């Protein structure tokens, strides 16, 4: 995807290898690493994400700096077709509405330009800030996915499935 998407206070650009150092620094912050676990070589993991043909990675930029990444994937089975979104942002910009802006900007592109009728996102069930962000972008809780993901401590944690239908897009 070579499209540049513009939100109210940010720009989403296709992530490129030159973005990896800045994205690695964001992923390495304790707040992000807690939710986006990674191995000992985060830079390699991010670089690999950028080459995954099934995931579309966009760098989040605001005020001339890289502050995170938003990515999406497509369920291609025509009977279940939808897109899923995931996001991480630098904790220094949390609470400013940039997450909502990024999610809303990507959601509009996925619905209006790519024709998806349904979008999903699946934050940890205890991630209240992420859930507030996604709710502001128009997503609604669908249900709790019990023991959905393994946490950094090795135990299983619940996830919250949220979705947004095209006609509900804000």
C-alpha positions, -999 to 999 in steps of 0.1 A, spaced: 0 0 0 15 33 -10 -14 55 2 -6 81 28 -36 86 51 -41 119 69 -60 122 102 -68 153 122 -34 154 140 -13 127 123 -2 110 92 -2 73 85 25 63 60 35 28 48 62 16 72 96 12 57 129 -1 70 141 34 78 113 36 104 125 5 123 149 22 148 122 47 159 95 20 160 118 -2 181 124 26 206 86 29 210 81 -9 213 108 -10 239 91 13 263 79 -6 294 42 4 288 42 -8 252 64 -39 258 39 -50 285 11 -52 258 33 -60 228 57 -86 241 87 -93 221 119 -113 221 155 -101 226 157 -85 192 127 -62 187 143 -45 157 144 -78 138 108 -86 148 95 -52 136 115 -55 104 100 -89 98 65 -75 105 71 -50 77 78 -78 52 48 -100 62 26 -102 31 -5 -107 53 0 -76 75 -1 -40 64 20 -18 87 17 20 88 39 43 107 21 69 128 37 103 126 27 136 143 46 169 146 73 155 124 81 125 145 74 88 145 51 79 175 40 44 167 26 19 143 -9 8 133 -14 -24 113 -42 -42 97 -49 -77 82 -76 -91 61 -97 -122 65 -100 -132 28 -126 -159 30 -155 -142 12 -181 -156 37 -162 -141 67 -144 -111 50 -134 -84 74 -103 -65 85 -85 -64 119 -65 -36 134 -38 -33 160 -19 -3 173 9 8 195 19 44 204 46 60 223 35 65 259 46 102 257 16 109 234 -10 88 253 -41 107 263 -40 132 234 -65 115 212 -39 103 187 -49 66 191 -85 74 183 -74 96 154 -51 68 140 -78 41 144 -105 63 129 -83 73 100 -74 37 92 -110 26 97 -123 51 72 -97 39 46 -106 3 52 -144 10 48 -145 37 22 -115 28 0 -112 -9 4 -148 -19 9 -148 -37 43 -181 -39 59 -168 -50 93 -136 -42 113 -124 -59 145 -99 -51 172 -90 -72 203 -74 -53 232 -66 -71 265 -97 -71 286 -79 -51 313 -65 -25 290 -90 3 299 -72 31 280 -72 11 247 -108 2 251 -117 38 257 -97 48 226 -114 22 204 -149 31 218 -143 67 209 -134 56 173 -168 38 171 -159 2 181 -183 -17 203 -176 -46 227 -187 -80 213 -175 -103 240 -147 -115 262 -124 -141 248 -114 -160 279 -77 -169 283 -70 -154 249 -34 -144 251 -4 -153 271 10 -125 292 46 -116 299 43 -136 332 34 -167 313 -2 -169 324 -33 -166 301 -52 -133 300 -86 -124 287 -91 -103 255 -121 -82 245 -133 -86 210 -147 -53 196 -161 -46 162 -172 -17 140 -197 -20 112 -193 2 82 -226 20 88 -215 28 124 -183 45 113 -180 80 129 
